[in-house]
């Protein structure tokens, strides 16, 4: 079974959104999928440092 998803609303700088969109497109992912991926990597890296 797929994990449950939760919708949230965040405000990001427009230049960052543009860069993230470009990176997501280059990785053939939606912006939402890409943000989820990089946040997971970041959280894992933070946990690994502890």
CHARMM-style PDB file with segment names, atoms N, HN, CA, C and O in Angstrom:
ATOM      1  N   UNK     1       0.842  -1.179   0.000  1.00  0.00      PROA
ATOM      2  CA  UNK     1       0.000   0.000   0.000  1.00  0.00      PROA
ATOM      3  C   UNK     1       0.892   1.249   0.000  1.00  0.00      PROA
ATOM      4  O   UNK     1       1.894   1.309   0.712  1.00  0.00      PROA
ATOM      5  N   UNK     2       0.512   2.233  -0.803  1.00  0.00      PROA
ATOM      6  HN  UNK     2      -0.302   2.184  -1.382  1.00  0.00      PROA
ATOM      7  CA  UNK     2       1.271   3.485  -0.874  1.00  0.00      PROA
ATOM      8  C   UNK     2       1.142   4.258   0.428  1.00  0.00      PROA
ATOM      9  O   UNK     2       0.099   4.219   1.081  1.00  0.00      PROA
ATOM     10  N   UNK     3       2.215   4.967   0.806  1.00  0.00      PROA
ATOM     11  HN  UNK     3       3.062   4.999   0.276  1.00  0.00      PROA
ATOM     12  CA  UNK     3       2.108   5.798   2.014  1.00  0.00      PROA
ATOM     13  C   UNK     3       1.121   6.935   1.793  1.00  0.00      PROA
ATOM     14  O   UNK     3       0.949   7.419   0.675  1.00  0.00      PROA
ATOM     15  N   UNK     4       0.485   7.346   2.865  1.00  0.00      PROA
ATOM     16  HN  UNK     4       0.624   6.952   3.773  1.00  0.00      PROA
ATOM     17  CA  UNK     4      -0.466   8.450   2.772  1.00  0.00      PROA
ATOM     18  C   UNK     4       0.273   9.749   2.508  1.00  0.00      PROA
ATOM     19  O   UNK     4       1.391   9.952   2.982  1.00  0.00      PROA
ATOM     20  N   UNK     5      -0.353  10.607   1.761  1.00  0.00      PROA
ATOM     21  HN  UNK     5      -1.261  10.442   1.376  1.00  0.00      PROA
ATOM     22  CA  UNK     5       0.207  11.924   1.459  1.00  0.00      PROA
ATOM     23  C   UNK     5      -0.615  12.979   2.176  1.00  0.00      PROA
ATOM     24  O   UNK     5      -1.798  12.780   2.452  1.00  0.00      PROA
ATOM     25  N   UNK     6       0.014  14.087   2.471  1.00  0.00      PROA
ATOM     26  HN  UNK     6       0.975  14.249   2.246  1.00  0.00      PROA
ATOM     27  CA  UNK     6      -0.674  15.196   3.111  1.00  0.00      PROA
ATOM     28  C   UNK     6      -0.377  16.462   2.327  1.00  0.00      PROA
ATOM     29  O   UNK     6       0.776  16.754   2.010  1.00  0.00      PROA
ATOM     30  N   UNK     7      -1.420  17.205   2.020  1.00  0.00      PROA
ATOM     31  HN  UNK     7      -2.356  16.968   2.278  1.00  0.00      PROA
ATOM     32  CA  UNK     7      -1.240  18.471   1.311  1.00  0.00      PROA
ATOM     33  C   UNK     7      -0.940  19.568   2.309  1.00  0.00      PROA
ATOM     34  O   UNK     7      -1.571  19.676   3.361  1.00  0.00      PROA
ATOM     35  N   UNK     8       0.048  20.384   1.948  1.00  0.00      PROA
ATOM     36  HN  UNK     8       0.560  20.296   1.093  1.00  0.00      PROA
ATOM     37  CA  UNK     8       0.391  21.543   2.765  1.00  0.00      PROA
ATOM     38  C   UNK     8       0.584  22.737   1.835  1.00  0.00      PROA
ATOM     39  O   UNK     8       0.688  22.583   0.618  1.00  0.00      PROA
ATOM     40  N   UNK     9       0.629  23.882   2.406  1.00  0.00      PROA
ATOM     41  HN  UNK     9       0.544  24.007   3.395  1.00  0.00      PROA
ATOM     42  CA  UNK     9       0.877  25.090   1.639  1.00  0.00      PROA
ATOM     43  C   UNK     9       2.130  25.753   2.196  1.00  0.00      PROA
ATOM     44  O   UNK     9       2.241  25.977   3.401  1.00  0.00      PROA
ATOM     45  N   UNK    10       3.069  26.062   1.311  1.00  0.00      PROA
ATOM     46  HN  UNK    10       2.978  25.879   0.332  1.00  0.00      PROA
ATOM     47  CA  UNK    10       4.293  26.745   1.725  1.00  0.00      PROA
ATOM     48  C   UNK    10       4.533  27.926   0.795  1.00  0.00      PROA
ATOM     49  O   UNK    10       4.053  27.951  -0.338  1.00  0.00      PROA
ATOM     50  N   UNK    11       5.268  28.883   1.283  1.00  0.00      PROA
ATOM     51  HN  UNK    11       5.658  28.863   2.203  1.00  0.00      PROA
ATOM     52  CA  UNK    11       5.632  30.036   0.472  1.00  0.00      PROA
ATOM     53  C   UNK    11       7.140  29.993   0.247  1.00  0.00      PROA
ATOM     54  O   UNK    11       7.923  29.954   1.197  1.00  0.00      PROA
ATOM     55  N   UNK    12       7.534  30.001  -1.030  1.00  0.00      PROA
ATOM     56  HN  UNK    12       6.898  30.033  -1.801  1.00  0.00      PROA
ATOM     57  CA  UNK    12       8.942  29.923  -1.404  1.00  0.00      PROA
ATOM     58  C   UNK    12       9.316  31.125  -2.261  1.00  0.00      PROA
ATOM     59  O   UNK    12       8.465  31.709  -2.933  1.00  0.00      PROA
ATOM     60  N   UNK    13      10.588  31.488  -2.232  1.00  0.00      PROA
ATOM     61  HN  UNK    13      11.279  31.013  -1.686  1.00  0.00      PROA
ATOM     62  CA  UNK    13      11.066  32.564  -3.093  1.00  0.00      PROA
ATOM     63  C   UNK    13      10.892  32.142  -4.557  1.00  0.00      PROA
ATOM     64  O   UNK    13      11.155  30.994  -4.914  1.00  0.00      PROA
ATOM     65  N   UNK    14      10.447  33.080  -5.398  1.00  0.00      PROA
ATOM     66  HN  UNK    14      10.233  34.013  -5.108  1.00  0.00      PROA
ATOM     67  CA  UNK    14      10.159  32.738  -6.792  1.00  0.00      PROA
ATOM     68  C   UNK    14      11.377  32.265  -7.561  1.00  0.00      PROA
ATOM     69  O   UNK    14      11.247  31.424  -8.451  1.00  0.00      PROA
ATOM     70  N   UNK    15      12.561  32.782  -7.244  1.00  0.00      PROA
ATOM     71  HN  UNK    15      12.666  33.466  -6.521  1.00  0.00      PROA
ATOM     72  CA  UNK    15      13.746  32.305  -7.956  1.00  0.00      PROA
ATOM     73  C   UNK    15      14.042  30.848  -7.591  1.00  0.00      PROA
ATOM     74  O   UNK    15      14.501  30.079  -8.436  1.00  0.00      PROA
ATOM     75  N   UNK    16      13.783  30.467  -6.340  1.00  0.00      PROA
ATOM     76  HN  UNK    16      13.410  31.092  -5.654  1.00  0.00      PROA
ATOM     77  CA  UNK    16      13.979  29.090  -5.903  1.00  0.00      PROA
ATOM     78  C   UNK    16      12.980  28.163  -6.600  1.00  0.00      PROA
ATOM     79  O   UNK    16      13.342  27.072  -7.039  1.00  0.00      PROA
ATOM     80  N   UNK    17      11.734  28.599  -6.699  1.00  0.00      PROA
ATOM     81  HN  UNK    17      11.440  29.486  -6.343  1.00  0.00      PROA
ATOM     82  CA  UNK    17      10.712  27.796  -7.382  1.00  0.00      PROA
ATOM     83  C   UNK    17      11.118  27.562  -8.834  1.00  0.00      PROA
ATOM     84  O   UNK    17      10.975  26.451  -9.347  1.00  0.00      PROA
ATOM     85  N   UNK    18      11.619  28.589  -9.492  1.00  0.00      PROA
ATOM     86  HN  UNK    18      11.735  29.491  -9.076  1.00  0.00      PROA
ATOM     87  CA  UNK    18      12.058  28.436 -10.882  1.00  0.00      PROA
ATOM     88  C   UNK    18      13.172  27.416 -11.012  1.00  0.00      PROA
ATOM     89  O   UNK    18      13.152  26.578 -11.913  1.00  0.00      PROA
ATOM     90  N   UNK    19      14.141  27.484 -10.115  1.00  0.00      PROA
ATOM     91  HN  UNK    19      14.158  28.165  -9.383  1.00  0.00      PROA
ATOM     92  CA  UNK    19      15.251  26.527 -10.145  1.00  0.00      PROA
ATOM     93  C   UNK    19      14.759  25.111  -9.868  1.00  0.00      PROA
ATOM     94  O   UNK    19      15.173  24.161 -10.533  1.00  0.00      PROA
ATOM     95  N   UNK    20      13.875  24.977  -8.885  1.00  0.00      PROA
ATOM     96  HN  UNK    20      13.539  25.749  -8.345  1.00  0.00      PROA
ATOM     97  CA  UNK    20      13.338  23.652  -8.555  1.00  0.00      PROA
ATOM     98  C   UNK    20      12.533  23.068  -9.711  1.00  0.00      PROA
ATOM     99  O   UNK    20      12.618  21.871  -9.985  1.00  0.00      PROA
ATOM    100  N   UNK    21      11.756  23.905 -10.388  1.00  0.00      PROA
ATOM    101  HN  UNK    21      11.688  24.877 -10.165  1.00  0.00      PROA
ATOM    102  CA  UNK    21      10.991  23.434 -11.549  1.00  0.00      PROA
ATOM    103  C   UNK    21      11.922  22.922 -12.640  1.00  0.00      PROA
ATOM    104  O   UNK    21      11.679  21.867 -13.227  1.00  0.00      PROA
ATOM    105  N   UNK    22      12.982  23.667 -12.907  1.00  0.00      PROA
ATOM    106  HN  UNK    22      13.180  24.524 -12.430  1.00  0.00      PROA
ATOM    107  CA  UNK    22      13.957  23.239 -13.919  1.00  0.00      PROA
ATOM    108  C   UNK    22      14.607  21.914 -13.532  1.00  0.00      PROA
ATOM    109  O   UNK    22      14.766  21.024 -14.367  1.00  0.00      PROA
ATOM    110  N   UNK    23      14.980  21.792 -12.268  1.00  0.00      PROA
ATOM    111  HN  UNK    23      14.852  22.516 -11.589  1.00  0.00      PROA
ATOM    112  CA  UNK    23      15.628  20.567 -11.797  1.00  0.00      PROA
ATOM    113  C   UNK    23      14.661  19.385 -11.840  1.00  0.00      PROA
ATOM    114  O   UNK    23      15.051  18.277 -12.207  1.00  0.00      PROA
ATOM    115  N   UNK    24      13.412  19.614 -11.468  1.00  0.00      PROA
ATOM    116  HN  UNK    24      13.095  20.514 -11.170  1.00  0.00      PROA
ATOM    117  CA  UNK    24      12.400  18.560 -11.511  1.00  0.00      PROA
ATOM    118  C   UNK    24      12.170  18.090 -12.942  1.00  0.00      PROA
ATOM    119  O   UNK    24      12.070  16.892 -13.205  1.00  0.00      PROA
ATOM    120  N   UNK    25      12.088  19.036 -13.853  1.00  0.00      PROA
ATOM    121  HN  UNK    25      12.170  20.009 -13.639  1.00  0.00      PROA
ATOM    122  CA  UNK    25      11.878  18.687 -15.262  1.00  0.00      PROA
ATOM    123  C   UNK    25      13.060  17.891 -15.797  1.00  0.00      PROA
ATOM    124  O   UNK    25      12.870  16.918 -16.527  1.00  0.00      PROA
ATOM    125  N   UNK    26      14.268  18.288 -15.447  1.00  0.00      PROA
ATOM    126  HN  UNK    26      14.422  19.079 -14.855  1.00  0.00      PROA
ATOM    127  CA  UNK    26      15.461  17.565 -15.892  1.00  0.00      PROA
ATOM    128  C   UNK    26      15.495  16.146 -15.333  1.00  0.00      PROA
ATOM    129  O   UNK    26      16.075  15.249 -15.943  1.00  0.00      PROA
ATOM    130  N   UNK    27      14.873  15.944 -14.172  1.00  0.00      PROA
ATOM    131  HN  UNK    27      14.401  16.673 -13.676  1.00  0.00      PROA
ATOM    132  CA  UNK    27      14.823  14.631 -13.526  1.00  0.00      PROA
ATOM    133  C   UNK    27      13.539  13.878 -13.896  1.00  0.00      PROA
ATOM    134  O   UNK    27      13.276  12.799 -13.365  1.00  0.00      PROA
ATOM    135  N   UNK    28      12.746  14.446 -14.802  1.00  0.00      PROA
ATOM    136  HN  UNK    28      12.959  15.322 -15.233  1.00  0.00      PROA
ATOM    137  CA  UNK    28      11.483  13.865 -15.279  1.00  0.00      PROA
ATOM    138  C   UNK    28      10.522  13.576 -14.120  1.00  0.00      PROA
ATOM    139  O   UNK    28       9.934  12.498 -14.040  1.00  0.00      PROA
ATOM    140  N   UNK    29      10.377  14.549 -13.233  1.00  0.00      PROA
ATOM    141  HN  UNK    29      10.855  15.425 -13.297  1.00  0.00      PROA
ATOM    142  CA  UNK    29       9.476  14.438 -12.085  1.00  0.00      PROA
ATOM    143  C   UNK    29       8.611  15.687 -12.001  1.00  0.00      PROA
ATOM    144  O   UNK    29       8.946  16.740 -12.545  1.00  0.00      PROA
ATOM    145  N   UNK    30       7.491  15.541 -11.305  1.00  0.00      PROA
ATOM    146  HN  UNK    30       7.219  14.686 -10.863  1.00  0.00      PROA
ATOM    147  CA  UNK    30       6.683  16.727 -11.023  1.00  0.00      PROA
ATOM    148  C   UNK    30       7.415  17.541  -9.957  1.00  0.00      PROA
ATOM    149  O   UNK    30       8.282  17.022  -9.254  1.00  0.00      PROA
ATOM    150  N   UNK    31       7.064  18.797  -9.847  1.00  0.00      PROA
ATOM    151  HN  UNK    31       6.359  19.219 -10.418  1.00  0.00      PROA
ATOM    152  CA  UNK    31       7.672  19.656  -8.833  1.00  0.00      PROA
ATOM    153  C   UNK    31       7.426  19.078  -7.437  1.00  0.00      PROA
ATOM    154  O   UNK    31       8.333  19.046  -6.606  1.00  0.00      PROA
ATOM    155  N   UNK    32       6.223  18.632  -7.191  1.00  0.00      PROA
ATOM    156  HN  UNK    32       5.486  18.658  -7.866  1.00  0.00      PROA
ATOM    157  CA  UNK    32       5.885  18.065  -5.889  1.00  0.00      PROA
ATOM    158  C   UNK    32       6.722  16.817  -5.593  1.00  0.00      PROA
ATOM    159  O   UNK    32       7.249  16.671  -4.490  1.00  0.00      PROA
ATOM    160  N   UNK    33       6.843  15.930  -6.564  1.00  0.00      PROA
ATOM    161  HN  UNK    33       6.415  16.049  -7.460  1.00  0.00      PROA
ATOM    162  CA  UNK    33       7.655  14.719  -6.380  1.00  0.00      PROA
ATOM    163  C   UNK    33       9.107  15.087  -6.106  1.00  0.00      PROA
ATOM    164  O   UNK    33       9.758  14.479  -5.257  1.00  0.00      PROA
ATOM    165  N   UNK    34       9.606  16.074  -6.819  1.00  0.00      PROA
ATOM    166  HN  UNK    34       9.077  16.568  -7.509  1.00  0.00      PROA
ATOM    167  CA  UNK    34      11.002  16.467  -6.677  1.00  0.00      PROA
ATOM    168  C   UNK    34      11.274  17.079  -5.300  1.00  0.00      PROA
ATOM    169  O   UNK    34      12.273  16.756  -4.656  1.00  0.00      PROA
ATOM    170  N   UNK    35      10.393  17.951  -4.863  1.00  0.00      PROA
ATOM    171  HN  UNK    35       9.583  18.214  -5.386  1.00  0.00      PROA
ATOM    172  CA  UNK    35      10.555  18.561  -3.540  1.00  0.00      PROA
ATOM    173  C   UNK    35      10.501  17.481  -2.462  1.00  0.00      PROA
ATOM    174  O   UNK    35      11.286  17.510  -1.514  1.00  0.00      PROA
ATOM    175  N   UNK    36       9.580  16.531  -2.602  1.00  0.00      PROA
ATOM    176  HN  UNK    36       8.942  16.508  -3.372  1.00  0.00      PROA
ATOM    177  CA  UNK    36       9.479  15.431  -1.648  1.00  0.00      PROA
ATOM    178  C   UNK    36      10.780  14.631  -1.619  1.00  0.00      PROA
ATOM    179  O   UNK    36      11.267  14.268  -0.549  1.00  0.00      PROA
ATOM    180  N   UNK    37      11.336  14.361  -2.790  1.00  0.00      PROA
ATOM    181  HN  UNK    37      10.940  14.657  -3.660  1.00  0.00      PROA
ATOM    182  CA  UNK    37      12.586  13.598  -2.899  1.00  0.00      PROA
ATOM    183  C   UNK    37      13.747  14.318  -2.209  1.00  0.00      PROA
ATOM    184  O   UNK    37      14.470  13.712  -1.418  1.00  0.00      PROA
ATOM    185  N   UNK    38      13.924  15.603  -2.507  1.00  0.00      PROA
ATOM    186  HN  UNK    38      13.337  16.094  -3.150  1.00  0.00      PROA
ATOM    187  CA  UNK    38      15.075  16.298  -1.921  1.00  0.00      PROA
ATOM    188  C   UNK    38      14.890  16.531  -0.423  1.00  0.00      PROA
ATOM    189  O   UNK    38      15.871  16.558   0.320  1.00  0.00      PROA
ATOM    190  N   UNK    39      13.653  16.699   0.030  1.00  0.00      PROA
ATOM    191  HN  UNK    39      12.856  16.677  -0.574  1.00  0.00      PROA
ATOM    192  CA  UNK    39      13.424  16.829   1.469  1.00  0.00      PROA
ATOM    193  C   UNK    39      13.713  15.510   2.186  1.00  0.00      PROA
ATOM    194  O   UNK    39      14.268  15.511   3.285  1.00  0.00      PROA
ATOM    195  N   UNK    40      13.340  14.388   1.572  1.00  0.00      PROA
ATOM    196  HN  UNK    40      12.889  14.387   0.680  1.00  0.00      PROA
ATOM    197  CA  UNK    40      13.644  13.074   2.168  1.00  0.00      PROA
ATOM    198  C   UNK    40      15.155  12.884   2.289  1.00  0.00      PROA
ATOM    199  O   UNK    40      15.649  12.425   3.318  1.00  0.00      PROA
ATOM    200  N   UNK    41      15.883  13.241   1.231  1.00  0.00      PROA
ATOM    201  HN  UNK    41      15.481  13.614   0.395  1.00  0.00      PROA
ATOM    202  CA  UNK    41      17.343  13.114   1.259  1.00  0.00      PROA
ATOM    203  C   UNK    41      17.933  14.001   2.353  1.00  0.00      PROA
ATOM    204  O   UNK    41      18.840  13.580   3.071  1.00  0.00      PROA
ATOM    205  N   UNK    42      17.432  15.207   2.481  1.00  0.00      PROA
ATOM    206  HN  UNK    42      16.695  15.549   1.898  1.00  0.00      PROA
ATOM    207  CA  UNK    42      17.926  16.137   3.493  1.00  0.00      PROA
ATOM    208  C   UNK    42      17.669  15.603   4.899  1.00  0.00      PROA
ATOM    209  O   UNK    42      18.563  15.609   5.746  1.00  0.00      PROA
ATOM    210  N   UNK    43      16.442  15.140   5.144  1.00  0.00      PROA
ATOM    211  HN  UNK    43      15.716  15.135   4.456  1.00  0.00      PROA
ATOM    212  CA  UNK    43      16.083  14.627   6.463  1.00  0.00      PROA
ATOM    213  C   UNK    43      16.929  13.397   6.801  1.00  0.00      PROA
ATOM    214  O   UNK    43      17.392  13.259   7.934  1.00  0.00      PROA
ATOM    215  N   UNK    44      17.131  12.513   5.840  1.00  0.00      PROA
ATOM    216  HN  UNK    44      16.755  12.625   4.920  1.00  0.00      PROA
ATOM    217  CA  UNK    44      17.961  11.326   6.070  1.00  0.00      PROA
ATOM    218  C   UNK    44      19.398  11.741   6.408  1.00  0.00      PROA
ATOM    219  O   UNK    44      20.000  11.190   7.329  1.00  0.00      PROA
ATOM    220  N   UNK    45      19.942  12.701   5.674  1.00  0.00      PROA
ATOM    221  HN  UNK    45      19.452  13.149   4.926  1.00  0.00      PROA
ATOM    222  CA  UNK    45      21.297  13.171   5.932  1.00  0.00      PROA
ATOM    223  C   UNK    45      21.414  13.778   7.332  1.00  0.00      PROA
ATOM    224  O   UNK    45      22.418  13.571   8.015  1.00  0.00      PROA
ATOM    225  N   UNK    46      20.402  14.519   7.757  1.00  0.00      PROA
ATOM    226  HN  UNK    46      19.587  14.686   7.202  1.00  0.00      PROA
ATOM    227  CA  UNK    46      20.420  15.110   9.099  1.00  0.00      PROA
ATOM    228  C   UNK    46      20.391  14.023  10.172  1.00  0.00      PROA
ATOM    229  O   UNK    46      21.094  14.116  11.178  1.00  0.00      PROA
ATOM    230  N   UNK    47      19.578  12.999   9.952  1.00  0.00      PROA
ATOM    231  HN  UNK    47      19.006  12.924   9.135  1.00  0.00      PROA
ATOM    232  CA  UNK    47      19.502  11.895  10.913  1.00  0.00      PROA
ATOM    233  C   UNK    47      20.815  11.129  10.959  1.00  0.00      PROA
ATOM    234  O   UNK    47      21.257  10.718  12.032  1.00  0.00      PROA
ATOM    235  N   UNK    48      21.438  10.935   9.809  1.00  0.00      PROA
ATOM    236  HN  UNK    48      21.079  11.269   8.938  1.00  0.00      PROA
ATOM    237  CA  UNK    48      22.701  10.208   9.740  1.00  0.00      PROA
ATOM    238  C   UNK    48      23.828  10.939  10.458  1.00  0.00      PROA
ATOM    239  O   UNK    48      24.763  10.305  10.945  1.00  0.00      PROA
ATOM    240  N   UNK    49      23.749  12.270  10.530  1.00  0.00      PROA
ATOM    241  HN  UNK    49      22.989  12.786  10.135  1.00  0.00      PROA
ATOM    242  CA  UNK    49      24.772  13.073  11.212  1.00  0.00      PROA
ATOM    243  C   UNK    49      24.670  12.955  12.733  1.00  0.00      PROA
ATOM    244  O   UNK    49      25.645  13.203  13.444  1.00  0.00      PROA
ATOM    245  N   UNK    50      23.513  12.585  13.222  1.00  0.00      PROA
ATOM    246  HN  UNK    50      22.721  12.385  12.645  1.00  0.00      PROA
ATOM    247  CA  UNK    50      23.298  12.548  14.687  1.00  0.00      PROA
ATOM    248  C   UNK    50      23.832  11.285  15.303  1.00  0.00      PROA
ATOM    249  OT1 UNK    50      23.733  11.100  16.516  1.00  0.00      PROA
TER     250      UNK     50
END
